[in-house]
Amino acid sequence: MQQQDMLRMANQIASFFNGSGPEAAVSDAAEHISKFWDPRMRAMLLAHVATGGEGLDATIVKAAAHIKRPKTAVA
């Protein structure tokens, strides 16, 4: 997956959940990504957040702390 695709998808998730209020949006976005994104996608997202999260909605940056970590590193 290309980074731009990952950013677009993450921001679409944030946009969907942002209407439910800030705390719920963070929780719901983290839950959605943890359940439906494969470990490689989650690893890419978390690595991007770790380097500053440029281009990501603030909801996703905050949700990163609650996203299920992949069990193994992906090269």
PyMOL Python script that loads the backbone (N, CA, C, O; Angstrom):
from pymol import cmd

cmd.read_pdbstr("""\
ATOM      1  N   MET A   1       0.846  -1.176   0.000  1.00  0.00           N
ATOM      2  CA  MET A   1       0.000   0.000   0.000  1.00  0.00           C
ATOM      3  C   MET A   1       0.893   1.241   0.000  1.00  0.00           C
ATOM      4  O   MET A   1       1.912   1.299   0.689  1.00  0.00           O
ATOM      5  N   GLN A   2       0.494   2.195  -0.765  1.00  0.00           N
ATOM      6  CA  GLN A   2       1.215   3.466  -0.821  1.00  0.00           C
ATOM      7  C   GLN A   2       0.830   4.327   0.385  1.00  0.00           C
ATOM      8  O   GLN A   2      -0.292   4.247   0.887  1.00  0.00           O
ATOM      9  N   GLN A   3       1.765   5.139   0.832  1.00  0.00           N
ATOM     10  CA  GLN A   3       1.515   5.993   1.984  1.00  0.00           C
ATOM     11  C   GLN A   3       0.341   6.939   1.742  1.00  0.00           C
ATOM     12  O   GLN A   3      -0.464   7.161   2.647  1.00  0.00           O
ATOM     13  N   GLN A   4       0.230   7.492   0.554  1.00  0.00           N
ATOM     14  CA  GLN A   4      -0.871   8.411   0.248  1.00  0.00           C
ATOM     15  C   GLN A   4      -2.225   7.707   0.386  1.00  0.00           C
ATOM     16  O   GLN A   4      -3.194   8.307   0.852  1.00  0.00           O
ATOM     17  N   ASP A   5      -2.289   6.443  -0.017  1.00  0.00           N
ATOM     18  CA  ASP A   5      -3.528   5.675   0.131  1.00  0.00           C
ATOM     19  C   ASP A   5      -3.865   5.475   1.602  1.00  0.00           C
ATOM     20  O   ASP A   5      -5.021   5.603   2.006  1.00  0.00           O
ATOM     21  N   MET A   6      -2.849   5.162   2.398  1.00  0.00           N
ATOM     22  CA  MET A   6      -3.045   4.972   3.832  1.00  0.00           C
ATOM     23  C   MET A   6      -3.545   6.256   4.473  1.00  0.00           C
ATOM     24  O   MET A   6      -4.473   6.223   5.281  1.00  0.00           O
ATOM     25  N   LEU A   7      -2.939   7.392   4.123  1.00  0.00           N
ATOM     26  CA  LEU A   7      -3.372   8.682   4.668  1.00  0.00           C
ATOM     27  C   LEU A   7      -4.816   8.981   4.287  1.00  0.00           C
ATOM     28  O   LEU A   7      -5.607   9.411   5.127  1.00  0.00           O
ATOM     29  N   ARG A   8      -5.157   8.757   3.041  1.00  0.00           N
ATOM     30  CA  ARG A   8      -6.525   9.011   2.573  1.00  0.00           C
ATOM     31  C   ARG A   8      -7.521   8.156   3.333  1.00  0.00           C
ATOM     32  O   ARG A   8      -8.547   8.657   3.793  1.00  0.00           O
ATOM     33  N   MET A   9      -7.229   6.879   3.470  1.00  0.00           N
ATOM     34  CA  MET A   9      -8.138   5.968   4.164  1.00  0.00           C
ATOM     35  C   MET A   9      -8.292   6.342   5.643  1.00  0.00           C
ATOM     36  O   MET A   9      -9.405   6.352   6.170  1.00  0.00           O
ATOM     37  N   ALA A  10      -7.189   6.645   6.299  1.00  0.00           N
ATOM     38  CA  ALA A  10      -7.240   7.018   7.715  1.00  0.00           C
ATOM     39  C   ALA A  10      -8.050   8.299   7.899  1.00  0.00           C
ATOM     40  O   ALA A  10      -8.860   8.399   8.821  1.00  0.00           O
ATOM     41  N   ASN A  11      -7.834   9.258   7.039  1.00  0.00           N
ATOM     42  CA  ASN A  11      -8.563  10.522   7.148  1.00  0.00           C
ATOM     43  C   ASN A  11     -10.048  10.352   6.837  1.00  0.00           C
ATOM     44  O   ASN A  11     -10.877  11.072   7.394  1.00  0.00           O
ATOM     45  N   GLN A  12     -10.399   9.410   5.955  1.00  0.00           N
ATOM     46  CA  GLN A  12     -11.814   9.117   5.705  1.00  0.00           C
ATOM     47  C   GLN A  12     -12.467   8.530   6.945  1.00  0.00           C
ATOM     48  O   GLN A  12     -13.614   8.850   7.258  1.00  0.00           O
ATOM     49  N   ILE A  13     -11.746   7.681   7.644  1.00  0.00           N
ATOM     50  CA  ILE A  13     -12.260   7.103   8.885  1.00  0.00           C
ATOM     51  C   ILE A  13     -12.480   8.211   9.912  1.00  0.00           C
ATOM     52  O   ILE A  13     -13.519   8.258  10.570  1.00  0.00           O
ATOM     53  N   ALA A  14     -11.502   9.097  10.045  1.00  0.00           N
ATOM     54  CA  ALA A  14     -11.642  10.216  10.985  1.00  0.00           C
ATOM     55  C   ALA A  14     -12.838  11.075  10.614  1.00  0.00           C
ATOM     56  O   ALA A  14     -13.620  11.457  11.485  1.00  0.00           O
ATOM     57  N   SER A  15     -12.989  11.379   9.351  1.00  0.00           N
ATOM     58  CA  SER A  15     -14.096  12.209   8.889  1.00  0.00           C
ATOM     59  C   SER A  15     -15.440  11.574   9.252  1.00  0.00           C
ATOM     60  O   SER A  15     -16.366  12.272   9.665  1.00  0.00           O
ATOM     61  N   PHE A  16     -15.543  10.271   9.099  1.00  0.00           N
ATOM     62  CA  PHE A  16     -16.778   9.568   9.420  1.00  0.00           C
ATOM     63  C   PHE A  16     -17.096   9.669  10.915  1.00  0.00           C
ATOM     64  O   PHE A  16     -18.235   9.947  11.291  1.00  0.00           O
ATOM     65  N   PHE A  17     -16.090   9.443  11.766  1.00  0.00           N
ATOM     66  CA  PHE A  17     -16.324   9.395  13.203  1.00  0.00           C
ATOM     67  C   PHE A  17     -16.301  10.764  13.878  1.00  0.00           C
ATOM     68  O   PHE A  17     -16.792  10.890  15.000  1.00  0.00           O
ATOM     69  N   ASN A  18     -15.755  11.782  13.243  1.00  0.00           N
ATOM     70  CA  ASN A  18     -15.648  13.101  13.877  1.00  0.00           C
ATOM     71  C   ASN A  18     -17.000  13.696  14.263  1.00  0.00           C
ATOM     72  O   ASN A  18     -17.061  14.543  15.154  1.00  0.00           O
ATOM     73  N   GLY A  19     -18.058  13.284  13.629  1.00  0.00           N
ATOM     74  CA  GLY A  19     -19.381  13.799  13.956  1.00  0.00           C
ATOM     75  C   GLY A  19     -19.912  13.319  15.292  1.00  0.00           C
ATOM     76  O   GLY A  19     -20.908  13.845  15.788  1.00  0.00           O
ATOM     77  N   SER A  20     -19.257  12.322  15.886  1.00  0.00           N
ATOM     78  CA  SER A  20     -19.753  11.761  17.146  1.00  0.00           C
ATOM     79  C   SER A  20     -19.116  12.393  18.373  1.00  0.00           C
ATOM     80  O   SER A  20     -19.297  11.904  19.489  1.00  0.00           O
ATOM     81  N   GLY A  21     -18.367  13.483  18.176  1.00  0.00           N
ATOM     82  CA  GLY A  21     -17.700  14.150  19.295  1.00  0.00           C
ATOM     83  C   GLY A  21     -16.263  13.675  19.418  1.00  0.00           C
ATOM     84  O   GLY A  21     -15.941  12.557  19.014  1.00  0.00           O
ATOM     85  N   PRO A  22     -15.393  14.517  19.975  1.00  0.00           N
ATOM     86  CA  PRO A  22     -13.956  14.227  19.968  1.00  0.00           C
ATOM     87  C   PRO A  22     -13.549  12.935  20.672  1.00  0.00           C
ATOM     88  O   PRO A  22     -12.768  12.162  20.118  1.00  0.00           O
ATOM     89  N   GLU A  23     -14.054  12.682  21.871  1.00  0.00           N
ATOM     90  CA  GLU A  23     -13.640  11.478  22.598  1.00  0.00           C
ATOM     91  C   GLU A  23     -14.146  10.214  21.925  1.00  0.00           C
ATOM     92  O   GLU A  23     -13.406   9.240  21.782  1.00  0.00           O
ATOM     93  N   ALA A  24     -15.398  10.228  21.515  1.00  0.00           N
ATOM     94  CA  ALA A  24     -15.961   9.062  20.837  1.00  0.00           C
ATOM     95  C   ALA A  24     -15.277   8.833  19.498  1.00  0.00           C
ATOM     96  O   ALA A  24     -15.043   7.689  19.108  1.00  0.00           O
ATOM     97  N   ALA A  25     -14.956   9.902  18.797  1.00  0.00           N
ATOM     98  CA  ALA A  25     -14.305   9.769  17.489  1.00  0.00           C
ATOM     99  C   ALA A  25     -12.952   9.076  17.620  1.00  0.00           C
ATOM    100  O   ALA A  25     -12.624   8.194  16.826  1.00  0.00           O
ATOM    101  N   VAL A  26     -12.173   9.468  18.612  1.00  0.00           N
ATOM    102  CA  VAL A  26     -10.854   8.849  18.829  1.00  0.00           C
ATOM    103  C   VAL A  26     -11.024   7.366  19.137  1.00  0.00           C
ATOM    104  O   VAL A  26     -10.355   6.522  18.540  1.00  0.00           O
ATOM    105  N   SER A  27     -11.909   7.055  20.060  1.00  0.00           N
ATOM    106  CA  SER A  27     -12.146   5.669  20.454  1.00  0.00           C
ATOM    107  C   SER A  27     -12.671   4.830  19.291  1.00  0.00           C
ATOM    108  O   SER A  27     -12.192   3.722  19.050  1.00  0.00           O
ATOM    109  N   ASP A  28     -13.646   5.359  18.582  1.00  0.00           N
ATOM    110  CA  ASP A  28     -14.251   4.613  17.474  1.00  0.00           C
ATOM    111  C   ASP A  28     -13.285   4.432  16.310  1.00  0.00           C
ATOM    112  O   ASP A  28     -13.266   3.373  15.683  1.00  0.00           O
ATOM    113  N   ALA A  29     -12.490   5.445  16.018  1.00  0.00           N
ATOM    114  CA  ALA A  29     -11.503   5.323  14.934  1.00  0.00           C
ATOM    115  C   ALA A  29     -10.457   4.270  15.289  1.00  0.00           C
ATOM    116  O   ALA A  29     -10.087   3.450  14.449  1.00  0.00           O
ATOM    117  N   ALA A  30      -9.984   4.293  16.528  1.00  0.00           N
ATOM    118  CA  ALA A  30      -8.994   3.298  16.958  1.00  0.00           C
ATOM    119  C   ALA A  30      -9.566   1.890  16.888  1.00  0.00           C
ATOM    120  O   ALA A  30      -8.898   0.959  16.440  1.00  0.00           O
ATOM    121  N   GLU A  31     -10.800   1.746  17.331  1.00  0.00           N
ATOM    122  CA  GLU A  31     -11.450   0.429  17.290  1.00  0.00           C
ATOM    123  C   GLU A  31     -11.612  -0.056  15.847  1.00  0.00           C
ATOM    124  O   GLU A  31     -11.338  -1.217  15.543  1.00  0.00           O
ATOM    125  N   HIS A  32     -12.056   0.834  14.967  1.00  0.00           N
ATOM    126  CA  HIS A  32     -12.249   0.462  13.559  1.00  0.00           C
ATOM    127  C   HIS A  32     -10.929   0.025  12.920  1.00  0.00           C
ATOM    128  O   HIS A  32     -10.866  -1.019  12.270  1.00  0.00           O
ATOM    129  N   ILE A  33      -9.890   0.818  13.103  1.00  0.00           N
ATOM    130  CA  ILE A  33      -8.589   0.485  12.501  1.00  0.00           C
ATOM    131  C   ILE A  33      -8.052  -0.815  13.089  1.00  0.00           C
ATOM    132  O   ILE A  33      -7.515  -1.646  12.357  1.00  0.00           O
ATOM    133  N   SER A  34      -8.188  -1.002  14.392  1.00  0.00           N
ATOM    134  CA  SER A  34      -7.709  -2.234  15.032  1.00  0.00           C
ATOM    135  C   SER A  34      -8.431  -3.467  14.505  1.00  0.00           C
ATOM    136  O   SER A  34      -7.817  -4.520  14.333  1.00  0.00           O
ATOM    137  N   LYS A  35      -9.717  -3.345  14.251  1.00  0.00           N
ATOM    138  CA  LYS A  35     -10.512  -4.492  13.791  1.00  0.00           C
ATOM    139  C   LYS A  35     -10.360  -4.789  12.309  1.00  0.00           C
ATOM    140  O   LYS A  35     -10.321  -5.952  11.906  1.00  0.00           O
ATOM    141  N   PHE A  36     -10.273  -3.734  11.488  1.00  0.00           N
ATOM    142  CA  PHE A  36     -10.413  -3.942  10.048  1.00  0.00           C
ATOM    143  C   PHE A  36      -9.151  -3.732   9.214  1.00  0.00           C
ATOM    144  O   PHE A  36      -9.120  -4.124   8.048  1.00  0.00           O
ATOM    145  N   TRP A  37      -8.126  -3.133   9.777  1.00  0.00           N
ATOM    146  CA  TRP A  37      -6.879  -2.951   9.018  1.00  0.00           C
ATOM    147  C   TRP A  37      -5.950  -4.117   9.320  1.00  0.00           C
ATOM    148  O   TRP A  37      -5.816  -4.541  10.468  1.00  0.00           O
ATOM    149  N   ASP A  38      -5.317  -4.626   8.282  1.00  0.00           N
ATOM    150  CA  ASP A  38      -4.385  -5.727   8.521  1.00  0.00           C
ATOM    151  C   ASP A  38      -3.122  -5.196   9.208  1.00  0.00           C
ATOM    152  O   ASP A  38      -2.864  -3.992   9.189  1.00  0.00           O
ATOM    153  N   PRO A  39      -2.344  -6.088   9.809  1.00  0.00           N
ATOM    154  CA  PRO A  39      -1.177  -5.651  10.590  1.00  0.00           C
ATOM    155  C   PRO A  39      -0.197  -4.774   9.820  1.00  0.00           C
ATOM    156  O   PRO A  39       0.396  -3.862  10.396  1.00  0.00           O
ATOM    157  N   ARG A  40      -0.021  -5.034   8.537  1.00  0.00           N
ATOM    158  CA  ARG A  40       0.904  -4.206   7.744  1.00  0.00           C
ATOM    159  C   ARG A  40       0.403  -2.780   7.619  1.00  0.00           C
ATOM    160  O   ARG A  40       1.185  -1.832   7.688  1.00  0.00           O
ATOM    161  N   MET A  41      -0.898  -2.628   7.437  1.00  0.00           N
ATOM    162  CA  MET A  41      -1.481  -1.283   7.331  1.00  0.00           C
ATOM    163  C   MET A  41      -1.357  -0.546   8.663  1.00  0.00           C
ATOM    164  O   MET A  41      -1.006   0.633   8.699  1.00  0.00           O
ATOM    165  N   ARG A  42      -1.651  -1.258   9.764  1.00  0.00           N
ATOM    166  CA  ARG A  42      -1.530  -0.631  11.084  1.00  0.00           C
ATOM    167  C   ARG A  42      -0.088  -0.243  11.369  1.00  0.00           C
ATOM    168  O   ARG A  42       0.172   0.826  11.921  1.00  0.00           O
ATOM    169  N   ALA A  43       0.853  -1.112  10.994  1.00  0.00           N
ATOM    170  CA  ALA A  43       2.272  -0.805  11.213  1.00  0.00           C
ATOM    171  C   ALA A  43       2.688   0.439  10.433  1.00  0.00           C
ATOM    172  O   ALA A  43       3.430   1.278  10.945  1.00  0.00           O
ATOM    173  N   MET A  44       2.212   0.556   9.198  1.00  0.00           N
ATOM    174  CA  MET A  44       2.539   1.721   8.378  1.00  0.00           C
ATOM    175  C   MET A  44       1.968   2.993   9.011  1.00  0.00           C
ATOM    176  O   MET A  44       2.648   4.016   9.095  1.00  0.00           O
ATOM    177  N   LEU A  45       0.718   2.914   9.451  1.00  0.00           N
ATOM    178  CA  LEU A  45       0.087   4.070  10.085  1.00  0.00           C
ATOM    179  C   LEU A  45       0.817   4.474  11.354  1.00  0.00           C
ATOM    180  O   LEU A  45       1.104   5.654  11.557  1.00  0.00           O
ATOM    181  N   LEU A  46       1.117   3.514  12.202  1.00  0.00           N
ATOM    182  CA  LEU A  46       1.777   3.823  13.472  1.00  0.00           C
ATOM    183  C   LEU A  46       3.188   4.364  13.253  1.00  0.00           C
ATOM    184  O   LEU A  46       3.639   5.238  13.994  1.00  0.00           O
ATOM    185  N   ALA A  47       3.881   3.854  12.246  1.00  0.00           N
ATOM    186  CA  ALA A  47       5.217   4.383  11.930  1.00  0.00           C
ATOM    187  C   ALA A  47       5.104   5.824  11.453  1.00  0.00           C
ATOM    188  O   ALA A  47       5.947   6.655  11.790  1.00  0.00           O
ATOM    189  N   HIS A  48       4.079   6.127  10.679  1.00  0.00           N
ATOM    190  CA  HIS A  48       3.881   7.488  10.192  1.00  0.00           C
ATOM    191  C   HIS A  48       3.564   8.435  11.350  1.00  0.00           C
ATOM    192  O   HIS A  48       4.079   9.552  11.402  1.00  0.00           O
ATOM    193  N   VAL A  49       2.731   7.995  12.261  1.00  0.00           N
ATOM    194  CA  VAL A  49       2.414   8.814  13.436  1.00  0.00           C
ATOM    195  C   VAL A  49       3.680   9.047  14.266  1.00  0.00           C
ATOM    196  O   VAL A  49       3.895  10.144  14.782  1.00  0.00           O
ATOM    197  N   ALA A  50       4.511   8.018  14.392  1.00  0.00           N
ATOM    198  CA  ALA A  50       5.741   8.141  15.183  1.00  0.00           C
ATOM    199  C   ALA A  50       6.709   9.168  14.611  1.00  0.00           C
ATOM    200  O   ALA A  50       7.552   9.702  15.331  1.00  0.00           O
ATOM    201  N   THR A  51       6.587   9.443  13.319  1.00  0.00           N
ATOM    202  CA  THR A  51       7.465  10.442  12.689  1.00  0.00           C
ATOM    203  C   THR A  51       6.788  11.797  12.562  1.00  0.00           C
ATOM    204  O   THR A  51       7.276  12.672  11.846  1.00  0.00           O
ATOM    205  N   GLY A  52       5.663  11.976  13.256  1.00  0.00           N
ATOM    206  CA  GLY A  52       5.000  13.271  13.260  1.00  0.00           C
ATOM    207  C   GLY A  52       3.585  13.268  12.727  1.00  0.00           C
ATOM    208  O   GLY A  52       2.812  14.178  13.029  1.00  0.00           O
ATOM    209  N   GLY A  53       3.227  12.269  11.944  1.00  0.00           N
ATOM    210  CA  GLY A  53       1.858  12.145  11.454  1.00  0.00           C
ATOM    211  C   GLY A  53       1.424  13.186  10.446  1.00  0.00           C
ATOM    212  O   GLY A  53       0.239  13.505  10.352  1.00  0.00           O
ATOM    213  N   GLU A  54       2.369  13.717   9.690  1.00  0.00           N
ATOM    214  CA  GLU A  54       2.025  14.753   8.706  1.00  0.00           C
ATOM    215  C   GLU A  54       0.920  14.287   7.769  1.00  0.00           C
ATOM    216  O   GLU A  54       0.983  13.191   7.212  1.00  0.00           O
ATOM    217  N   GLY A  55      -0.092  15.132   7.602  1.00  0.00           N
ATOM    218  CA  GLY A  55      -1.184  14.852   6.691  1.00  0.00           C
ATOM    219  C   GLY A  55      -2.341  14.094   7.312  1.00  0.00           C
ATOM    220  O   GLY A  55      -3.364  13.885   6.660  1.00  0.00           O
ATOM    221  N   LEU A  56      -2.195  13.676   8.572  1.00  0.00           N
ATOM    222  CA  LEU A  56      -3.260  12.929   9.229  1.00  0.00           C
ATOM    223  C   LEU A  56      -4.170  13.845  10.035  1.00  0.00           C
ATOM    224  O   LEU A  56      -3.720  14.815  10.644  1.00  0.00           O
ATOM    225  N   ASP A  57      -5.438  13.523  10.025  1.00  0.00           N
ATOM    226  CA  ASP A  57      -6.412  14.205  10.866  1.00  0.00           C
ATOM    227  C   ASP A  57      -5.999  14.006  12.334  1.00  0.00           C
ATOM    228  O   ASP A  57      -5.487  12.946  12.695  1.00  0.00           O
ATOM    229  N   ALA A  58      -6.218  15.010  13.166  1.00  0.00           N
ATOM    230  CA  ALA A  58      -5.842  14.948  14.587  1.00  0.00           C
ATOM    231  C   ALA A  58      -6.516  13.780  15.303  1.00  0.00           C
ATOM    232  O   ALA A  58      -5.952  13.230  16.248  1.00  0.00           O
ATOM    233  N   THR A  59      -7.697  13.401  14.872  1.00  0.00           N
ATOM    234  CA  THR A  59      -8.384  12.259  15.484  1.00  0.00           C
ATOM    235  C   THR A  59      -7.562  10.989  15.343  1.00  0.00           C
ATOM    236  O   THR A  59      -7.462  10.207  16.288  1.00  0.00           O
ATOM    237  N   ILE A  60      -6.977  10.778  14.180  1.00  0.00           N
ATOM    238  CA  ILE A  60      -6.175   9.574  13.946  1.00  0.00           C
ATOM    239  C   ILE A  60      -4.877   9.638  14.738  1.00  0.00           C
ATOM    240  O   ILE A  60      -4.430   8.623  15.273  1.00  0.00           O
ATOM    241  N   VAL A  61      -4.276  10.796  14.819  1.00  0.00           N
ATOM    242  CA  VAL A  61      -3.044  10.940  15.604  1.00  0.00           C
ATOM    243  C   VAL A  61      -3.322  10.569  17.060  1.00  0.00           C
ATOM    244  O   VAL A  61      -2.535   9.857  17.685  1.00  0.00           O
ATOM    245  N   LYS A  62      -4.442  11.053  17.596  1.00  0.00           N
ATOM    246  CA  LYS A  62      -4.810  10.729  18.985  1.00  0.00           C
ATOM    247  C   LYS A  62      -5.206   9.263  19.122  1.00  0.00           C
ATOM    248  O   LYS A  62      -4.909   8.633  20.137  1.00  0.00           O
ATOM    249  N   ALA A  63      -5.866   8.724  18.122  1.00  0.00           N
ATOM    250  CA  ALA A  63      -6.308   7.325  18.162  1.00  0.00           C
ATOM    251  C   ALA A  63      -5.137   6.350  18.121  1.00  0.00           C
ATOM    252  O   ALA A  63      -5.262   5.214  18.577  1.00  0.00           O
ATOM    253  N   ALA A  64      -4.019   6.775  17.586  1.00  0.00           N
ATOM    254  CA  ALA A  64      -2.865   5.882  17.430  1.00  0.00           C
ATOM    255  C   ALA A  64      -2.460   5.230  18.746  1.00  0.00           C
ATOM    256  O   ALA A  64      -2.017   4.082  18.758  1.00  0.00           O
ATOM    257  N   ALA A  65      -2.606   5.945  19.842  1.00  0.00           N
ATOM    258  CA  ALA A  65      -2.234   5.390  21.150  1.00  0.00           C
ATOM    259  C   ALA A  65      -3.120   4.205  21.544  1.00  0.00           C
ATOM    260  O   ALA A  65      -2.759   3.423  22.423  1.00  0.00           O
ATOM    261  N   HIS A  66      -4.272   4.076  20.895  1.00  0.00           N
ATOM    262  CA  HIS A  66      -5.234   3.036  21.254  1.00  0.00           C
ATOM    263  C   HIS A  66      -5.374   1.947  20.190  1.00  0.00           C
ATOM    264  O   HIS A  66      -6.156   1.011  20.355  1.00  0.00           O
ATOM    265  N   ILE A  67      -4.624   2.069  19.113  1.00  0.00           N
ATOM    266  CA  ILE A  67      -4.702   1.085  18.024  1.00  0.00           C
ATOM    267  C   ILE A  67      -3.894  -0.150  18.403  1.00  0.00           C
ATOM    268  O   ILE A  67      -2.786  -0.045  18.929  1.00  0.00           O
ATOM    269  N   LYS A  68      -4.462  -1.315  18.130  1.00  0.00           N
ATOM    270  CA  LYS A  68      -3.790  -2.583  18.422  1.00  0.00           C
ATOM    271  C   LYS A  68      -2.483  -2.667  17.641  1.00  0.00           C
ATOM    272  O   LYS A  68      -2.464  -2.517  16.419  1.00  0.00           O
ATOM    273  N   ARG A  69      -1.395  -2.908  18.363  1.00  0.00           N
ATOM    274  CA  ARG A  69      -0.077  -3.011  17.742  1.00  0.00           C
ATOM    275  C   ARG A  69       0.069  -4.342  17.031  1.00  0.00           C
ATOM    276  O   ARG A  69      -0.355  -5.370  17.559  1.00  0.00           O
ATOM    277  N   PRO A  70       0.668  -4.347  15.833  1.00  0.00           N
ATOM    278  CA  PRO A  70       0.933  -5.619  15.151  1.00  0.00           C
ATOM    279  C   PRO A  70       1.900  -6.451  16.000  1.00  0.00           C
ATOM    280  O   PRO A  70       2.777  -5.904  16.668  1.00  0.00           O
ATOM    281  N   LYS A  71       1.732  -7.777  15.967  1.00  0.00           N
ATOM    282  CA  LYS A  71       2.561  -8.658  16.794  1.00  0.00           C
ATOM    283  C   LYS A  71       4.002  -8.729  16.346  1.00  0.00           C
ATOM    284  O   LYS A  71       4.901  -8.905  17.168  1.00  0.00           O
ATOM    285  N   THR A  72       4.234  -8.594  15.054  1.00  0.00           N
ATOM    286  CA  THR A  72       5.594  -8.663  14.536  1.00  0.00           C
ATOM    287  C   THR A  72       5.885  -7.469  13.664  1.00  0.00           C
ATOM    288  O   THR A  72       4.985  -6.875  13.071  1.00  0.00           O
ATOM    289  N   ALA A  73       7.143  -7.130  13.594  1.00  0.00           N
ATOM    290  CA  ALA A  73       7.553  -6.027  12.721  1.00  0.00           C
ATOM    291  C   ALA A  73       7.397  -6.469  11.278  1.00  0.00           C
ATOM    292  O   ALA A  73       7.629  -7.632  10.948  1.00  0.00           O
ATOM    293  N   VAL A  74       7.009  -5.552  10.432  1.00  0.00           N
ATOM    294  CA  VAL A  74       6.824  -5.847   9.012  1.00  0.00           C
ATOM    295  C   VAL A  74       7.857  -5.061   8.232  1.00  0.00           C
ATOM    296  O   VAL A  74       7.994  -3.850   8.405  1.00  0.00           O
ATOM    297  N   ALA A  75       8.580  -5.755   7.374  1.00  0.00           N
ATOM    298  CA  ALA A  75       9.622  -5.095   6.580  1.00  0.00           C
ATOM    299  C   ALA A  75       9.058  -4.510   5.328  1.00  0.00           C
ATOM    300  O   ALA A  75       9.794  -3.916   4.538  1.00  0.00           O
TER     301      ALA A  75
END
""", "prot")
cmd.dss("prot")
cmd.show_as("cartoon", "prot")
cmd.util.cbc("prot")
cmd.orient("prot")
